[in-house]
Amino acid sequence: MRIKIWILSILMLSVILFYSVLPASAEISGYRVYGSCKNDKKLIALTFDDGPHPKNTPVILDILAHYGVKATFFEVGSNVEHYPEVSRRVIAEGHEIGNHTYTHPHVKNLSLAELEKEVSKCETAIKKVTGTSPVLFRPPEGVIDDAVKVMSTDREYSVIIWSVDTRDWAGTPTSVIVKNVMKNVKSGDIILMHDYVTKSCNTVAALKIIIPRLLDEGYTFVTVSRLIEEKK
């Protein structure tokens, strides 16, 4: 009898040890991440990171308004506080704002508590300025680790990455950006662009070409939240 109990205890201990060494991501339920959202309606999403910017973002908003398209802006909390009128305009014109942390740190360098603070401060800034609470989170540089998974699940955020990277932040020539998008875009794609960069970029010039061409091909630009709703 003692042998049976000893064997049973060993087995139970083995099970406990097995599950204790699993990465946190394996134990997270409810975690949601989207790089694209397939649909049969040719719906796609334009996304802009790191803003708002006092000059670039308004110009981009003018272009979007001209063509009657919607987009999602993943904003940095400290920038929201510096340029609140721009963030308010984003919402007023029917676009969507997502959480992109407060200072745009390297996520890999953060503990879970530090990440929570970054996200919470950005969320507070967005809500105070626009009256809306973000439901989408894009980690800086698209880095997803266990802290991002735990945080986003606990705070009920959908994590958004992308399927088409324009690399506009790197000063990529307009023609290269356009060629990249037109060659690779398909229904359900999430296109990554930036409205705040520290050096010259060709985002605006590329948008003026990309948007009308894609509209001519039958695509419809929607917010990321709408894209998720239409996901097949």
GIBELPE-V634029 format. One record per helix or strand. SS is the DSSP state (H for helix, E for strand). FROM is the first residue (numbers start at 1). LEN is the number of residues. If there is no record, write none. Layout:
SS,FROM,LEN / SS,FROM,LEN
This chain:
H,2,19 / H,24,4 / E,33,2 / E,36,1 / E,43,7 / H,56,12 / E,71,5 / H,77,6 / H,84,9 / E,96,4 / H,107,3 / H,112,19 / E,136,2 / H,140,3 / H,146,9 / E,158,3 / E,164,2 / H,168,3 / H,174,11 / E,189,6 / H,203,14 / E,220,2 / H,224,6
